[in-house]
Every structure is written in C-alpha cells, then in structure tokens.
C-alpha cells in the first residue's frame, strides 16, 4: 500500500496541496478569503493509502499497537516543517467527553504526548471541548466553521500569555477544527502565535 509524503507546492497557511504545475501560488482560495487564526499548518503526509489505513485502524478498530507508527510519522513532519519554529508548548485537539467515553482514548493527545517526549517540548492540554458535534464528513469549510464555533474553551490554570503554541491533531480536513482551537488560544489565552501539525492532510 503506497504512502504519500506531503511536499510543496501547497498553501502556505493550511498546506492544501496544489497541482505540481502551480508552484508559485502562496494561498489557497479559502485562506485568501478567510484569514486564519493560526500562522501556518503542516502535515507530513497526504491522507491516503497506508497513512489513511493506519489512522482508521487505530481510531475505529481499536488497533492501538499501530499508534507508534503514527507517532513516528508525526515526528517526521515536525522535523521537516516545524523544527526551526520556536515552540513554547504543544496543545492537543480535545475530544468531547461523550466521544472520549465511546472511543476510550484521544489520538491527538497520544500523539502530542509522544512528540513532547521525543522533542523535549512542554505538553499543554489547555483546551476542553464543550459542544458535541456529529460526523462532519463532506461539509464545506464554512459549514464546519459554523458547527465548530464555540466548541472549545480554555481550561483554568494554564498561562499561555505571549507563547508560541503548536496544535496537534491526527488529520486536517478543511482546518475548521484547528481554526476554532487557535481562535480560543489567541483570544482567551492571549497566545502569541499558533502553528498546527497533523500526521496527514486530506
């Protein structure tokens, strides 16, 4: 089964892949029309082939022994795209408690903890999910933004003032979820800059 690294050209802000014949485009249509709360997002791989298979087997078939592969893939993306950026802490995208009870674990948290251990970064689980959302497959960026608006809140006890924070998730589709997280971290936490790293980009 093939594996597809995510290489340029892609959108500077959300890393939406561009056709190879369009190497000089900086922003995709969505990012040009809708300013992002995060500075940039990156992923090591395209959500296809073996990467898609492993993620889905971990999340939906409880094949936890494969998490180590995802941790290695995330670290590869970090070294490739994030390593030169000054990061003060890593924030995983939280699950709603209802979904956490059903699944039994949060893959974003597992990935974030592993990356912090491997790269000596501070782990900051500063967000909580307060609004439950149903499956959003097939929805547009604006539709997802409407659904995810007000879904996240800042936990008490975290000092994020003027910090550069890295949001971690397993997959980025439209970017609406990480956008909602970044907005809270900046507005409520008064963080300085936000970057996003996922294993894969759809």
N, C-alpha and C positions, 0 to 999 in steps of 0.2 A: 504494500500500500504506500503511495507516494507521500512525501512531506514537502511543503512549500514554504520556504523562508519568505518573510515579507521584506522586500528590498525596494528602494526608490525605483521609479517615481511614485510618490504618494503625497496626499495633502499634508502640509506642514503641521496643521493643528490636530486633525483627527486620524491621520495616517490611512485615510481611504485610498486604496490603490488606484493609480491612474494607468491607462494603457501605455505601453512602452513607447509608443510614438508621440506621447505628450510629456516629455521630460521637463519642460520649463514651467509648468503650471505650479503655483505655490499653494493655493487653497482650492478646496472643492466647492461646489455650488452652495452647499448648506453652510459651511464655515464662512463663506464670503457674505452670505445674507444674514447669518445669525452669529454674533460674537460669542465666543466660548468663555466660560469662567476659568478653564484650565489653559495653561500656556501651550502645552502640546500633549498628545497621546501617542504611544508607540506600542507595537506588538512584535514579537519575534517571528510569528508565523501567520499564514493565512488559515482561516477556519475551514479546512478541507482535508480530505484524505486521512492520513494516520492521526493528525492532530485532532480533527473532529471526532474520530472514532474513540481515541483515548479519553478526551474530555467527557463525552457522552457516557462512556462505560463507567467512569468514576462517579459522575453525578447521578445517573439514572439507573445503574445496575449495581451500585454499591461495591464496585471492584476497587477497593481502597488501595490495594497493593500497587496500583498504577500511579498513585499520586506523586511518587518520587520522580517519575518521568516528567510530569508537568512542572515540578519544582526545578528540574534541570533546564527545561525549556524556558521557563520564566527567567532564570538567572542568565541564560544566554542572551535573551532580549535586553536584560538590564545592562550587561556588559557591552552590548552592541550599541545601544541608544541612550542609556541613562547615566552610565558611569562617570561621564565628565560633568554632570549637572550636580550642583551642591544640594544634597537632600538632607533635611533635618529629621525626617521621620516618615514612617510608612503607615498608611491608613487603608485597611481593607474595606471593600464594599460590604455592608452588613446585610444579613438576611432578616426578613420579618420573623418574629418568634414562631408564628404559625408554620412557616415554611421550614424553619430550623428544626422544629419538633418532628416534622414529617420526614425530612432528609437525614437528620441526625448529625450533620456537620455543615460547616460553611467552607466551601472550597477556596474562596477568596482569602479567608482567614488562614487556612492551612498554607496557602502559597505565600502570603505576606510574612508569616512567622518564619517560614523556611528561608525566604530571601533575607530577612533581617539577621538570621543566624549566620548565613553564608557570607554576607557582605558587611557585617557589624553595623547595622542600621538600627535606629530606635523604632520599636513597634508601638504604634499609637492607635489602638482601636477606639477612636474618638467619636464615631458615628453610631447612631441607632436608627433602625428602620421602624417608623411608626404607622405607616399606611401599607396595608396588604394590597398587592397588585396581582391580577391574574396573568396568565401567559400572554406575552405581547408580540408573539411571532407574526410577522407580516405587516406590522404597523409602521407608519412613517415616523421620521424624527419628531415632527411637531405633535403628532398624536401621542407618541411615547412621552414627550415633554409634559403634555397635559396630564397624563396618568401619573407620572413620577413626581410632579410638582408637590411640594410639602410632604414628601415621603420620608425625609431624613431629618434628624435633629442632632444637635451636638450634645454629647454626654457631659456631665459635670466632672470637674477635676482635671481637665486637660488644658494645658497652657500652649496654645498654638500661635500666639501673637508673633507676627513677623517671621514665621517659619516657612521654609520651602517643604512642601509635603508631596509625597508620591502615593497616589491612589492605586490600589491593586485589585484586579478582578481577573476572572479566567478568560472571558470573551468580551469583546466590544462589538456591538452591532451598529446602532445609529449613534451611540455616545450619549443618549439621553440620561441614562442612569448615572454615569460618572459626571455628567454635567450637573445634575441635581446635587450630587455629593460635593463637588467642587464649589458650588454656589454657597452651600451651608458652611463649608470650611472657611471660605473667604468672608462671608457676611457675619456669621455668628462667631467663628473662631478667630477672625481677623488674621488669617494666614497670609503670607506674602505672595508666594507663587505656588501653583498646583501643577503637577505633571501626572500623567496616567500611564500605567504599564499593565498590559494584559498578555496572556500567553498567545492569544490569537485574535485576529481581526477578521470580521465577516466580509 
